[in-house]
Amino acid sequence: MGSAWLSGINLYATVATLGLLQRFHLVHLPGDLGYLSTLWVIALACSLYAIEFIADKIPAVDSVWDAVHTFIRIPAGAVLAASAFAHAEPSTRIAALLLGGGVALSSHGTKAAARLTANLSPEPFSNIALSLIEDVIAIGSTILMVFHPVVILVVVIVFVALAAWMTPKIIRALRRMFGRRETISPAPLST
C-alpha cells in the first residue's frame, strides 16, 4: 500500500527509487515489483521524473500535469499494489488492486487539491516549495517503506483517515473559491 500511496504523490520518483534500491541489491522487492529494477524502467522513470520536476514548478503547467496524471497515478498505484502480491491467490491480488487504487486516489486527490490552491496564488514560492516537499516525501518515504514497512503502513492509514476527514472541507473550499469567481465575472450582454 505504501507504493500505491506514494504513486499518488510522485509516481516516477517512487518507481525510480524502488528500482534503484532493488538494482543495487539494497532490498528485495516482493512479487513482480522486482521488474522495476530493469535498466529501461529505471531510465524511463528517471526521465519522466526529470520532466515532472520542471513541470511542477510552473503553476499552469503543474495544474494540467496533475489533471492528466489523475488517469496515470491512480491506475499505476493499483498496479503497484497488485504487483506486490503477484504470487498470492487471485482474490488477494484483486483486493490489493482495489485498495491500491483507492489509496492512490486519496493521496493524488489531496496533492492535486493542495497544488491547485497553491497554483492559484499569485506568488510562485509556495508552489515551488510544495513541489520540493513532495519530492522529498516521495523519495524519503519510499526508502522508509522498504526498510520499515510497518511505519509506512501506519503513515498511510493515518493519511487516508485524514484525507477522508479533509475531503469534504476541501470540496467546500473549492466550491467557495470557484463560486466567488463565477459571481465576480461580468454578466453576458443581452442583445
Salt bridges, closest charged atoms under 4 A:
GLU52 OE2 - ARG73 NH2 2.68
GLU52 OE2 - LYS111 NZ 3.85
ASP56 OD2 - ARG115 NH1 3.83
ASP62 OD2 - ARG115 NH2 3.34
ASP66 OD1 - ARG73 NH1 2.85
ASP66 OD1 - LYS111 NZ 3.80
GLU134 OE1 - LYS111 NZ 3.18
GLU134 OE1 - ARG115 NH1 2.70
ASP135 OD2 - LYS57 NZ 3.87
